[in-house]
Amino acid sequence: MAPIVTSLASIVKQFGIGALTAGGGASGGLTATGGIISDYEDSGTYYRAHIFTSSGTFDVTAPGSFGDTVEYLVVAGGGGGGSAPPSGGGRGGGGAGGLRSNHPDMPAPLIGSAFPVSVSSYPVVIGAGGAGGSAGTDNTSTRGIDSSFSTITCSGGGAGGNNHPLSPGGSAGGGPSGTANTPPQPGQAGNTGGAQNESGGGGGGAGSAGTSGGGSSNPGGTGGAGLRITIAGGPSPTFTGVGKPGPGGTTQWYAGGGGGGGSWDLGPRIAGDGGGPGGPYAGAGNGGNATAVTPHRLVENGYSGTGGGGGGTGGNPGGGITAGGFGGSGIVVVRYQIGQLTATAKATGGSISYYGGKTIHTFTNSGTFATLAPWTGETIEYVVIGGGGAGGNGPSDNPAGGGAGAYRTGTTPIGAHPVSRSIQIGAGGFQSDGTPSYFGTPITAPGGGRGGANGSPGNPGGSGGGGGYGNFAGGPATGAPFPGTIGATPSAGWGHPGANANGTAPRYAAGGGGGAGGAGDSTTTSAYGGFGIQLPTTFRDPASSVGHPGPTSGPSCPVPGGFDTSGKYWFAGGGGGGIDGPNGIPIAAGGGPGGPYAGAGPAGDGTGGGAGSFGVPAKENSGSGGGGHSYPISGTSSSRGGSGIVIIAYPS
C-alpha cells in the first residue's frame, strides 16, 4: 500500500479552517491580534484587516514573509453641528474628522509612506464625535476628538455654528472662517467649511470643502465630500462592513462634512445634504430645515465609525428649537497581506472572518446579510445586542447610569438561497434610550433605558436605567433575568432593572444602570452598573478583540462555571450612577464591581463639594449604558450609550 502524503494545506481545507495559520491567515502573513477581523481577496491578493471602532491595541506577535509593513486608515471624530437661537437662521454643519492613510486609494500627494512594524504593541485611540449645539444656543457645539494609530494622529473635526471659535479642525465646521488640517498633521486630508449666511454653511469633508449657505429662502450649504478608502474589505460595491455609501452606490466612504441648516424664513427650502451633493454620503449628517416648513426635516447625526460631521439646525421661527447633530466617532483600520484563504463565505454583509470551522459576519453598522449560491439552507448562530441608554442628564446633582441594550443569542435556520435579511445596529442614546438592533424583524434586541436625572426615575429598556438622585426608582427591564449560563435567550432577550437611588449619607448615590448579566447597584459605597455578558465560544477568535474587557476570575464574576472568564469578549454592561462624597473615593464603575466592564461608562467621581466630573460615554458597539455625572456637575448634557452590534456564524 502506498504511503499517505498529507499537506498542511489539505488538512486545513478538509476541516474548513479559515487559513493556514491559527490566526486565520495563510502561511507567511503577520501574526497579529486586535480589532474586528476582516479576511478578503482583492484582485488576486489576500488581506487581513483589523477594524477598530473603539480604542485598543494592535499587537504583532510574529513577523511574516510578506514584509514588515502595514497599510492604515485613521479617521478622527467628526465635529458637532450648530444650533440656532429662537430667531436665528440656519447654522453650520460639523466638519469631518481628519483622515490619513497610506492605502493606494489615498490621493497624492497626501498618501502616507510605508509603515514598518515589528513584534510589539501599537496603541489605537478612537476619537468620539463632537456634541451638537445645545438647542436654541449659538456656538455651543464641540469639536471631534483626535484618533491615532501608533505615531499616526488625525485632528478632530471642527464645530459647526455661526463663526464658531471651535470651527478649525481636521476639516473645518460650516459657518466659520476656520482652517482645515488644524492642528496640522502630515498628509492629513481635510477642507474648509462653507460660509454662514441666512442658512448655514456645510462642514468641510476629507474630499472637498463645504459650500456656503444661501440668503433668504435658500437651503443650507452642502457638506464637503468624503474619501473612499477600500482598506477594510476590497472594492466590491456589495460590501457593507464599515464606512458608509457614496456616489454610485459605492461603499467604504469616510469623513463627509455635515450639511448646513436651511434659512429661517417660511420659504419651502430644504437643508444642506451631508457629505456631498445628493447625500448624505460618507457618514455625514444632513442639516435640518426651518421648523415652519412642511415637511420638516430634522437635523441628523454623523454616523459612528466614519468621522462624519453632524448636521446644523434650520432656522427656528415659531419654536420647535432642536439641538445640532452629533459628529460621528472615528475609526482605525490596519491591514496586511496574507496567503490564500481556504474557506469561502457563503453570504455577504459585515466584516467576514473565519475561526473554528465557522464563517463569522460582524456588523458594526446597519446593512444586509444576503446568501450566495453555495448556500444550501444552513443554521446560523447569532448574537444581537441593542444600543445602550444614555446616562441621566442635568439639571444638577447626581444623574444615574444608563441601562444596557438587551442581549439575544440563539440559532435559527436560514432557507435555501437566495435569502436576504436586513440588519439594524441600534444607536446608543444621548439624553434618550438606546434604539433596537435586529437581524431581520423577528430577532430584535430592544435598546437600554436612559438613566434618571436629579428628581426623576430611570427609563425602562432591555435593561433599565438607574434611578436619579432623590431616592427615585430605577427603570424596569423588558429583558428576562440572565440565568447564569449561555444558551438561547427568550424573545425579549436578557436584561435587568436599574438600581434605585440611595439617599444615605455620605454618598447620595444615583442608581447604576442595569446590565444584561445583572442588576444595577446603589449602596452607601458604590453605584456600579450591572454586569454584562460574554460572547458564546463560537465568536471568541483569539485574533479578534471584538467586545470589551470583563472579569477574569474570582468572586467578582457573576456566573461562576457558566462560561470562560478570560476577560475578553464582554458586552451590554450598565452605566455607573453619579455619586457625591468625600474626595478620593473612586468613581462608580460601569458594568460591575472593579469595572468599567463590557465597555460601559463609569460615572464621574464625587468630590465632596469640589468640581465633580462628567460621566464617561460607553464604548461604540458595546450595547452598554453611559455613566452618570457627579455632584456638582450640572447642565443638560449626558454621556452617550454605546451602539449595538450583530454577529452571525455558520459552518464554513
C-alpha positions in Angstrom: 0.0 0.0 0.0 1.4 3.4 -1.0 2.1 5.9 1.9 -0.4 8.6 2.5 1.0 12.1 1.9 -0.9 14.9 3.5 -0.1 18.6 3.3 -1.0 21.2 5.9 -3.0 23.0 3.3 -5.1 19.9 2.6 -5.8 19.3 6.3 -6.9 22.9 6.7 -9.1 22.7 3.6 -10.6 19.4 4.8 -11.6 20.9 8.2 -12.8 24.2 6.8 -10.4 26.4 8.8 -10.1 29.9 7.5 -6.5 29.7 6.5 -3.1 28.1 7.2 -2.1 29.8 10.4 -4.0 29.7 13.7 -5.0 33.3 13.3 -6.8 32.6 10.1 -4.3 33.9 7.5 -2.1 31.8 5.2 1.5 31.0 5.9 3.8 33.9 5.7 1.4 36.6 7.0 2.0 38.6 10.1 0.6 37.1 13.3 -1.3 39.9 15.0 -4.4 40.5 17.1 -6.7 43.3 17.8 -10.0 44.9 16.5 -12.6 43.1 14.4 -11.1 40.8 11.8 -12.0 41.0 8.0 -10.3 38.5 5.7 -10.8 39.0 2.0 -9.5 38.8 -1.6 -8.8 41.9 -3.7 -7.6 41.4 -7.3 -6.0 38.1 -6.6 -4.2 39.2 -3.4 -5.4 38.2 0.1 -5.5 40.5 3.0 -6.4 40.6 6.7 -7.8 43.9 8.1 -8.1 44.7 11.8 -11.0 47.2 12.3 -11.1 49.3 15.4 -14.3 51.1 16.3 -13.2 51.7 19.9 -9.8 52.1 21.4 -7.5 49.1 21.9 -4.1 47.8 20.7 -2.8 46.2 17.5 -0.4 43.5 18.8 2.1 42.0 16.5 3.4 38.7 17.9 5.4 37.2 15.0 6.8 38.6 11.7 5.8 37.3 8.3 7.4 36.7 4.9 5.3 39.2 3.0 7.3 42.1 4.5 7.2 44.1 7.7 4.9 46.9 6.6 1.2 47.5 7.1 -1.4 49.8 5.5 -3.5 52.0 7.7 -6.6 54.3 7.7 -7.0 56.7 10.6 -10.1 58.9 10.9 -10.8 61.3 13.8 -14.2 62.1 15.3 -16.4 64.5 13.3 -17.4 67.9 14.7 -20.9 68.6 16.1 -23.4 70.7 14.1 -24.5 74.1 15.2 -27.9 75.1 16.7 -29.7 78.4 16.0 -31.3 80.7 18.6 -35.1 81.1 18.5 -35.0 83.9 15.9 -31.8 82.8 14.1 -31.1 81.5 10.7 -29.7 78.1 9.8 -26.4 77.0 11.4 -23.3 75.3 10.0 -22.7 71.6 9.8 -19.8 70.0 11.7 -16.5 69.4 9.9 -15.3 65.9 9.2 -12.6 64.4 11.3 -9.1 64.5 9.7 -8.2 61.4 7.6 -4.8 59.9 7.0 -3.9 56.7 5.0 -1.1 55.0 3.1 -3.6 52.8 1.2 -3.4 53.2 -2.6 -6.8 54.8 -2.7 -5.4 57.8 -0.8 -4.9 60.6 -3.3 -1.4 62.1 -4.0 0.3 64.0 -2.5 -1.4 63.1 0.8 -0.8 59.4 0.7 1.4 58.3 3.6 4.7 56.3 3.4 5.2 52.7 4.2 4.6 51.9 7.9 7.0 49.2 9.2 6.0 47.1 12.2 7.9 44.7 14.5 6.9 42.4 17.3 5.3 45.0 19.6 2.1 46.5 20.7 0.7 49.6 18.9 -1.9 51.7 20.7 -5.1 52.6 18.9 -7.2 55.6 20.1 -10.7 56.2 18.6 -11.9 59.8 18.9 -15.5 60.4 19.8 -17.7 62.7 17.7 -18.3 66.3 18.9 -21.5 67.3 20.6 -24.2 69.1 18.7 -25.0 72.6 19.8 -27.5 73.0 22.7 -31.0 73.6 21.5 -31.5 77.3 20.8 -28.0 78.5 21.7 -25.3 79.7 19.3 -21.8 78.2 19.2 -22.2 75.5 21.9 -21.3 72.6 19.6 -17.9 71.0 20.2 -15.0 69.7 18.1 -14.5 66.0 17.4 -11.7 64.1 19.3 -8.4 63.1 17.8 -7.8 59.4 16.7 -4.5 57.8 16.4 -2.6 54.6 15.5 0.9 54.5 17.0 2.5 57.7 15.7 -0.2 58.5 13.1 -2.6 61.1 14.6 -5.6 62.8 13.0 -7.3 66.0 14.2 -10.9 66.0 15.3 -13.4 67.8 13.0 -14.3 71.4 13.7 -17.5 72.5 15.3 -20.3 74.0 13.2 -22.1 77.2 14.1 -22.1 80.9 13.4 -18.4 81.8 13.0 -17.7 79.4 15.9 -14.3 79.8 17.6 -14.0 76.0 17.7 -14.6 75.7 13.9 -10.9 74.8 13.0 -10.2 71.1 12.8 -9.2 68.2 10.6 -11.9 69.7 8.4 -13.5 73.0 9.4 -17.1 73.3 10.6 -19.6 75.2 8.5 -20.3 78.9 9.1 -16.8 79.9 10.0 -13.7 81.3 8.6 -12.0 78.4 10.2 -9.0 76.5 8.9 -8.6 72.8 8.0 -5.7 70.5 9.0 -5.7 72.1 12.4 -3.7 71.1 14.4 -1.6 70.2 11.4 -0.7 66.6 10.7 1.5 65.3 7.8 -0.7 64.1 4.9 -4.0 64.8 6.7 -7.0 65.2 4.4 -9.4 68.0 5.3 -11.1 71.1 3.9 -12.7 74.3 4.9 -16.4 74.7 5.7 -18.9 76.9 3.8 -19.6 80.5 4.9 -22.6 81.4 7.1 -25.5 83.4 5.5 -29.2 83.2 6.5 -28.7 79.5 6.0 -25.7 77.6 7.5 -22.6 76.6 5.6 -21.8 72.9 5.1 -18.9 71.4 7.1 -15.7 70.6 5.3 -15.1 67.0 4.2 -11.9 65.0 3.7 -12.5 65.1 -0.1 -13.7 68.7 -0.7 -14.8 71.9 1.0 -18.3 72.6 2.2 -20.4 75.0 0.3 -21.7 78.3 1.6 -25.3 78.8 2.9 -27.6 81.0 0.8 -29.6 84.1 1.7 -33.3 84.4 2.5 -35.4 81.4 1.3 -32.3 79.4 0.5 -31.2 75.9 1.6 -28.2 75.2 3.7 -24.8 74.6 2.3 -23.8 71.1 1.2 -21.2 69.3 3.4 -17.9 68.5 1.7 -17.4 65.1 0.1 -15.6 62.4 1.9 -13.0 59.9 0.6 -13.3 56.3 -0.4 -10.6 54.1 1.1 -11.2 50.4 0.4 -9.0 49.0 3.1 -11.5 47.0 5.1 -12.9 44.6 2.6 -12.0 45.2 -1.0 -13.7 47.3 -3.6 -16.9 45.3 -4.1 -20.0 47.6 -4.1 -21.9 45.0 -2.1 -19.5 45.3 0.9 -21.4 46.6 3.9 -19.0 46.2 6.7 -17.6 49.6 7.6 -17.8 53.2 6.3 -20.9 54.5 4.6 -22.2 54.7 1.0 -21.0 57.3 -1.5 -21.7 58.2 -5.1 -23.0 55.5 -7.4 -23.8 53.0 -4.6 -20.1 52.5 -3.8 -19.1 51.7 -0.2 -16.4 52.4 2.3 -16.6 56.2 2.3 -15.5 58.2 5.3 -15.3 61.8 6.7 -18.0 63.7 4.9 -18.9 67.2 6.2 -22.2 67.8 7.9 -24.9 69.7 6.0 -25.9 73.2 6.9 -29.3 74.2 8.2 -31.9 75.9 6.0 -32.8 79.6 6.3 -35.1 80.9 8.9 -37.9 82.2 6.8 -41.1 80.4 5.7 -40.0 79.6 2.1 -40.1 75.9 1.1 -36.4 75.4 1.3 -34.5 72.3 2.2 -31.5 71.9 4.3 -28.0 71.1 3.2 -27.0 67.5 2.4 -24.2 66.0 4.4 -21.1 64.6 2.7 -21.6 65.9 -0.8 -24.3 66.6 -3.4 -27.2 64.3 -3.1 -26.1 62.9 0.2 -25.8 62.0 2.9 -22.6 60.4 1.9 -19.5 59.3 3.7 -21.2 59.1 7.1 -22.2 62.8 7.4 -25.4 64.1 8.9 -27.9 66.2 6.9 -28.8 69.6 8.1 -32.3 70.5 9.3 -34.7 73.0 7.7 -36.8 75.7 9.1 -39.4 74.3 11.6 -42.3 76.1 9.9 -41.5 74.4 6.6 -43.6 71.4 5.7 -42.4 68.7 5.6 -39.9 69.5 8.3 -36.6 67.7 8.0 -34.9 67.1 11.4 -31.2 67.5 11.9 -29.1 64.3 11.6 -26.1 63.0 13.5 -22.9 61.8 11.8 -22.6 58.0 11.7 -20.4 56.2 14.2 -17.2 54.8 12.8 -17.0 57.3 9.9 -15.8 60.6 11.3 -18.7 62.3 9.5 -19.8 65.8 10.7 -23.1 66.4 12.4 -25.8 68.4 10.6 -26.7 72.0 11.5 -30.1 73.1 12.6 -32.5 75.0 10.5 -33.9 78.5 11.3 -36.5 78.4 14.1 -39.4 80.9 13.8 -42.3 79.8 15.9 -40.5 77.5 18.3 -39.6 73.9 17.7 -35.9 74.5 18.5 -33.7 71.5 18.1 -30.1 70.6 19.0 -27.4 70.3 16.4 -26.4 66.9 15.2 -23.5 64.9 16.9 -20.4 64.1 14.9 -19.7 60.5 14.1 -16.9 58.7 16.0 -13.7 57.9 14.2 -12.2 54.6 13.1 -8.8 52.9 12.6 -8.2 50.1 10.1 -4.8 48.2 9.7 -4.3 45.7 7.0 -1.5 43.4 5.7 -1.1 40.7 3.1 -1.8 37.0 3.9 -1.8 33.9 1.8 -4.8 32.4 0.0 -7.8 31.6 2.2 -9.1 28.1 2.1 -12.7 28.9 3.2 -15.2 30.8 1.1 -18.0 32.9 2.6 -21.5 31.7 1.6 -23.0 35.1 2.2 -22.2 38.8 2.0 -22.5 41.5 4.6 -20.5 42.9 7.5 -16.8 42.1 8.2 -16.1 38.5 7.4 -13.6 36.3 9.3 -13.0 32.5 9.8 -12.5 30.7 13.1 -13.0 27.2 14.4 -14.5 25.9 11.2 -17.1 28.8 11.1 -17.6 31.8 9.0 -18.4 34.9 11.1 -20.1 38.1 9.9 -19.7 41.0 12.3 -22.0 44.1 11.7 -20.9 47.3 13.4 -23.1 49.4 11.0 -26.5 48.6 9.6 -26.5 46.5 6.4 -27.8 43.4 4.7 -27.0 39.7 5.2 -27.5 38.1 1.8 -26.8 34.5 0.8 -24.7 33.4 -2.2 -25.1 30.4 -4.5 -23.1 27.9 -2.2 -25.8 28.5 0.5 -28.0 25.3 0.9 -30.0 26.1 3.9 -27.6 26.4 6.9 -28.5 27.0 10.5 -26.8 30.2 11.9 -25.8 31.1 15.4 -26.4 34.8 16.2 -25.8 37.5 18.9 -27.9 40.6 18.6 -27.4 43.5 21.1 -29.4 46.7 21.3 -28.0 50.2 21.8 -27.3 51.3 25.3 -29.2 54.0 27.1 -27.6 57.4 27.9 -26.6 58.4 31.4 -29.1 60.8 33.0 -28.8 64.5 32.1 -28.9 67.6 34.5 -30.0 70.0 35.8 -27.9 69.3 38.8 -26.6 66.8 41.4 -26.2 63.1 40.5 -27.8 61.6 37.4 -27.9 57.9 37.1 -26.3 55.3 34.8 -27.9 54.2 31.5 -29.2 50.7 31.0 -27.6 48.2 28.6 -29.4 47.1 25.4 -31.0 43.7 25.5 -28.7 40.7 24.7 -30.1 38.0 22.4 -28.4 34.8 21.3 -29.6 31.6 19.7 -29.7 29.6 16.5 -32.1 29.8 13.6 -32.3 28.0 10.2 -32.0 30.1 7.1 -33.7 28.7 4.0 -32.1 27.8 0.6 -30.5 30.6 -1.4 -31.5 33.3 -2.2 -32.3 34.8 1.2 -31.8 38.4 2.4 -32.1 39.7 5.9 -31.9 43.4 7.0 -29.5 44.2 9.8 -30.1 47.2 12.0 -27.5 48.3 14.5 -29.1 50.2 17.4 -27.7 53.7 18.2 -26.6 54.5 21.7 -28.8 57.0 23.4 -27.9 60.7 24.0 -30.4 62.2 26.5 -32.5 59.2 25.4 -33.0 55.5 25.4 -30.9 53.3 23.1 -32.6 52.1 19.9 -33.2 48.4 19.0 -30.8 46.2 16.9 -32.2 43.4 14.8 -31.4 40.5 12.5 -34.5 40.6 10.4 -37.5 41.8 12.2 -38.2 38.5 14.1 -35.0 38.7 16.1 -34.9 42.1 17.8 -33.0 43.3 20.8 -34.5 46.4 22.4 -32.3 49.3 23.5 -31.4 50.2 27.1 -33.3 52.7 29.2 -31.9 56.2 29.9 -30.7 56.9 33.4 -32.8 59.1 35.6 -31.8 62.8 36.2 -31.9 64.6 39.5 -35.5 64.1 40.6 -36.6 61.5 38.0 -36.7 57.7 37.7 -34.8 55.7 35.2 -36.4 54.7 31.9 -37.4 51.1 31.1 -35.5 49.3 28.4 -33.8 46.0 27.6 -32.1 46.8 30.8 -33.5 49.7 32.8 -31.7 53.0 33.6 -30.8 53.8 37.2 -32.9 56.0 39.4 -31.9 59.6 39.7 -30.8 61.5 42.8 -33.5 61.9 45.4 -34.4 58.3 46.0 -36.0 57.8 42.6 -36.7 54.3 41.2 -34.6 52.5 38.7 -36.2 51.6 35.4 -37.6 48.1 34.9 -36.2 45.7 32.4 -38.1 44.4 29.4 -35.5 41.6 29.1 -35.6 38.4 31.1 -33.2 37.8 34.0 -29.9 36.2 32.9 -29.9 32.6 34.3 -26.1 32.4 34.5 -25.3 30.1 31.6 -25.1 30.9 27.9 -27.9 29.4 25.9 -30.8 30.5 23.7 -32.5 33.7 25.0 -36.2 34.4 25.3 -37.7 36.6 22.7 -37.2 39.7 24.9 -33.5 38.9 25.4 -31.7 39.2 28.6 -31.7 42.4 30.7 -32.0 43.6 34.3 -33.5 46.6 36.1 -31.6 49.7 37.0 -30.9 50.4 40.7 -33.0 52.7 42.9 -31.1 55.8 44.0 -29.7 55.8 47.5 -30.1 58.9 49.6 -28.0 57.8 52.5 -25.0 60.0 53.6 -22.2 60.4 52.7 -22.5 59.2 49.2 -26.0 60.1 48.0 -25.7 57.8 45.0 -27.9 57.7 42.0 -28.6 54.2 40.7 -26.3 52.2 38.4 -27.9 51.1 35.1 -29.0 47.5 34.6 -26.8 45.2 32.6 -27.6 42.1 30.5 -25.9 39.9 33.1 -27.0 41.6 36.4 -29.0 44.4 38.0 -27.5 47.9 38.8 -26.2 48.7 42.2 -26.6 51.6 44.7 -25.2 51.4 48.2 -23.5 53.8 50.6 -20.2 52.9 48.9 -20.9 52.4 45.3 -23.3 52.8 42.3 -22.0 50.2 40.0 -23.7 49.3 36.7 -25.0 45.8 36.2 -22.7 43.1 34.7 -22.6 42.4 31.0 -22.4 39.0 29.3 -19.5 37.3 27.5 -20.0 36.1 23.9 -20.5 32.4 23.3 -17.4 30.4 22.5 -18.2 30.3 18.8 -17.3 34.0 18.5 -14.2 34.1 20.7 -11.5 34.2 17.9 -8.2 34.9 19.7 -7.0 37.1 16.9 -10.0 39.4 17.4 -10.7 41.9 20.2 -14.4 42.1 19.5 -16.1 43.2 22.7 -14.5 44.6 25.8 -12.8 43.6 29.0 -14.7 41.8 31.7 -14.0 40.0 35.0 -11.1 37.5 34.8 -11.7 35.3 37.8 -12.8 35.2 41.4 -16.0 36.4 43.3 -16.5 39.4 41.0 -17.6 37.1 38.2 -21.4 36.8 38.4 -21.7 33.4 36.7 -19.0 31.1 38.0 -19.0 27.9 36.0 -21.3 29.5 33.4 -18.5 30.2 30.9 -14.9 31.1 30.5 -13.8 34.2 32.3 -10.8 35.2 30.1 -11.5 38.9 30.5 -12.4 39.4 26.8 -15.5 39.5 24.5 -17.9 41.2 27.0 -20.9 43.3 26.1 -24.0 45.0 27.5 -23.0 46.4 30.9 -24.9 49.0 32.8 -23.5 52.6 33.2 -22.3 53.7 36.7 -24.5 56.0 38.7 -23.4 59.5 39.8 -22.2 59.9 43.4 -21.4 62.5 45.9 -19.0 62.2 48.8 -15.5 62.9 50.2 -12.5 63.5 48.0 -10.5 60.5 46.9 -13.4 57.9 46.8 -13.1 56.0 43.5 -15.6 56.6 40.7 -18.6 54.4 40.4 -17.7 51.9 37.7 -19.8 50.8 34.8 -20.5 47.1 34.2 -20.0 45.8 37.7 -17.5 46.0 40.6 -13.9 46.7 39.5 -15.0 47.9 36.1 -15.6 49.5 33.8 -16.5 46.2 32.3 -18.2 45.4 29.0 -17.5 48.8 27.6 -19.9 50.5 30.0 -19.4 54.1 31.0 -18.2 54.9 34.5 -19.8 57.7 36.5 -18.0 60.8 37.5 -16.2 61.0 40.8 -17.9 62.7 43.7 -15.7 65.3 45.3 -17.4 66.4 48.4 -18.4 69.9 47.2 -15.5 70.2 44.8 -15.6 70.4 41.0 -17.2 66.9 40.4 -16.7 65.3 37.0 -18.7 64.2 34.0 -19.8 60.6 33.3 -18.0 58.7 30.6 -19.7 57.5 27.4 -19.9 53.8 26.7 -17.8 52.3 24.0 -19.1 52.0 20.5 -20.6 48.7 19.5 -20.7 47.6 23.2 -24.5 47.9 23.8 -23.6 49.3 27.2 -25.0 52.2 29.2 -23.4 55.6 29.6 -22.2 56.8 33.0 -23.9 59.5 35.2 -22.3 62.8 36.3 -21.3 63.5 39.8 -22.2 66.5 42.0 -21.9 69.4 41.4 -21.8 68.9 37.6 -24.9 70.3 36.1 -26.4 71.1 32.8 -28.4 69.3 30.1 -25.5 67.1 28.7 -25.3 63.4 29.3 -22.9 60.6 28.5 -23.9 58.6 25.5 -24.8 54.9 25.5 -22.8 52.5 23.3 -24.2 51.5 19.9 -25.2 47.8 19.4 -23.8 45.0 17.4 -24.9 41.9 15.4 -22.7 38.9 14.9 -23.6 35.8 12.8 -21.8 32.5 12.4 -22.4 29.4 10.3 -20.3 26.3 9.2 -17.6 27.2 6.6 
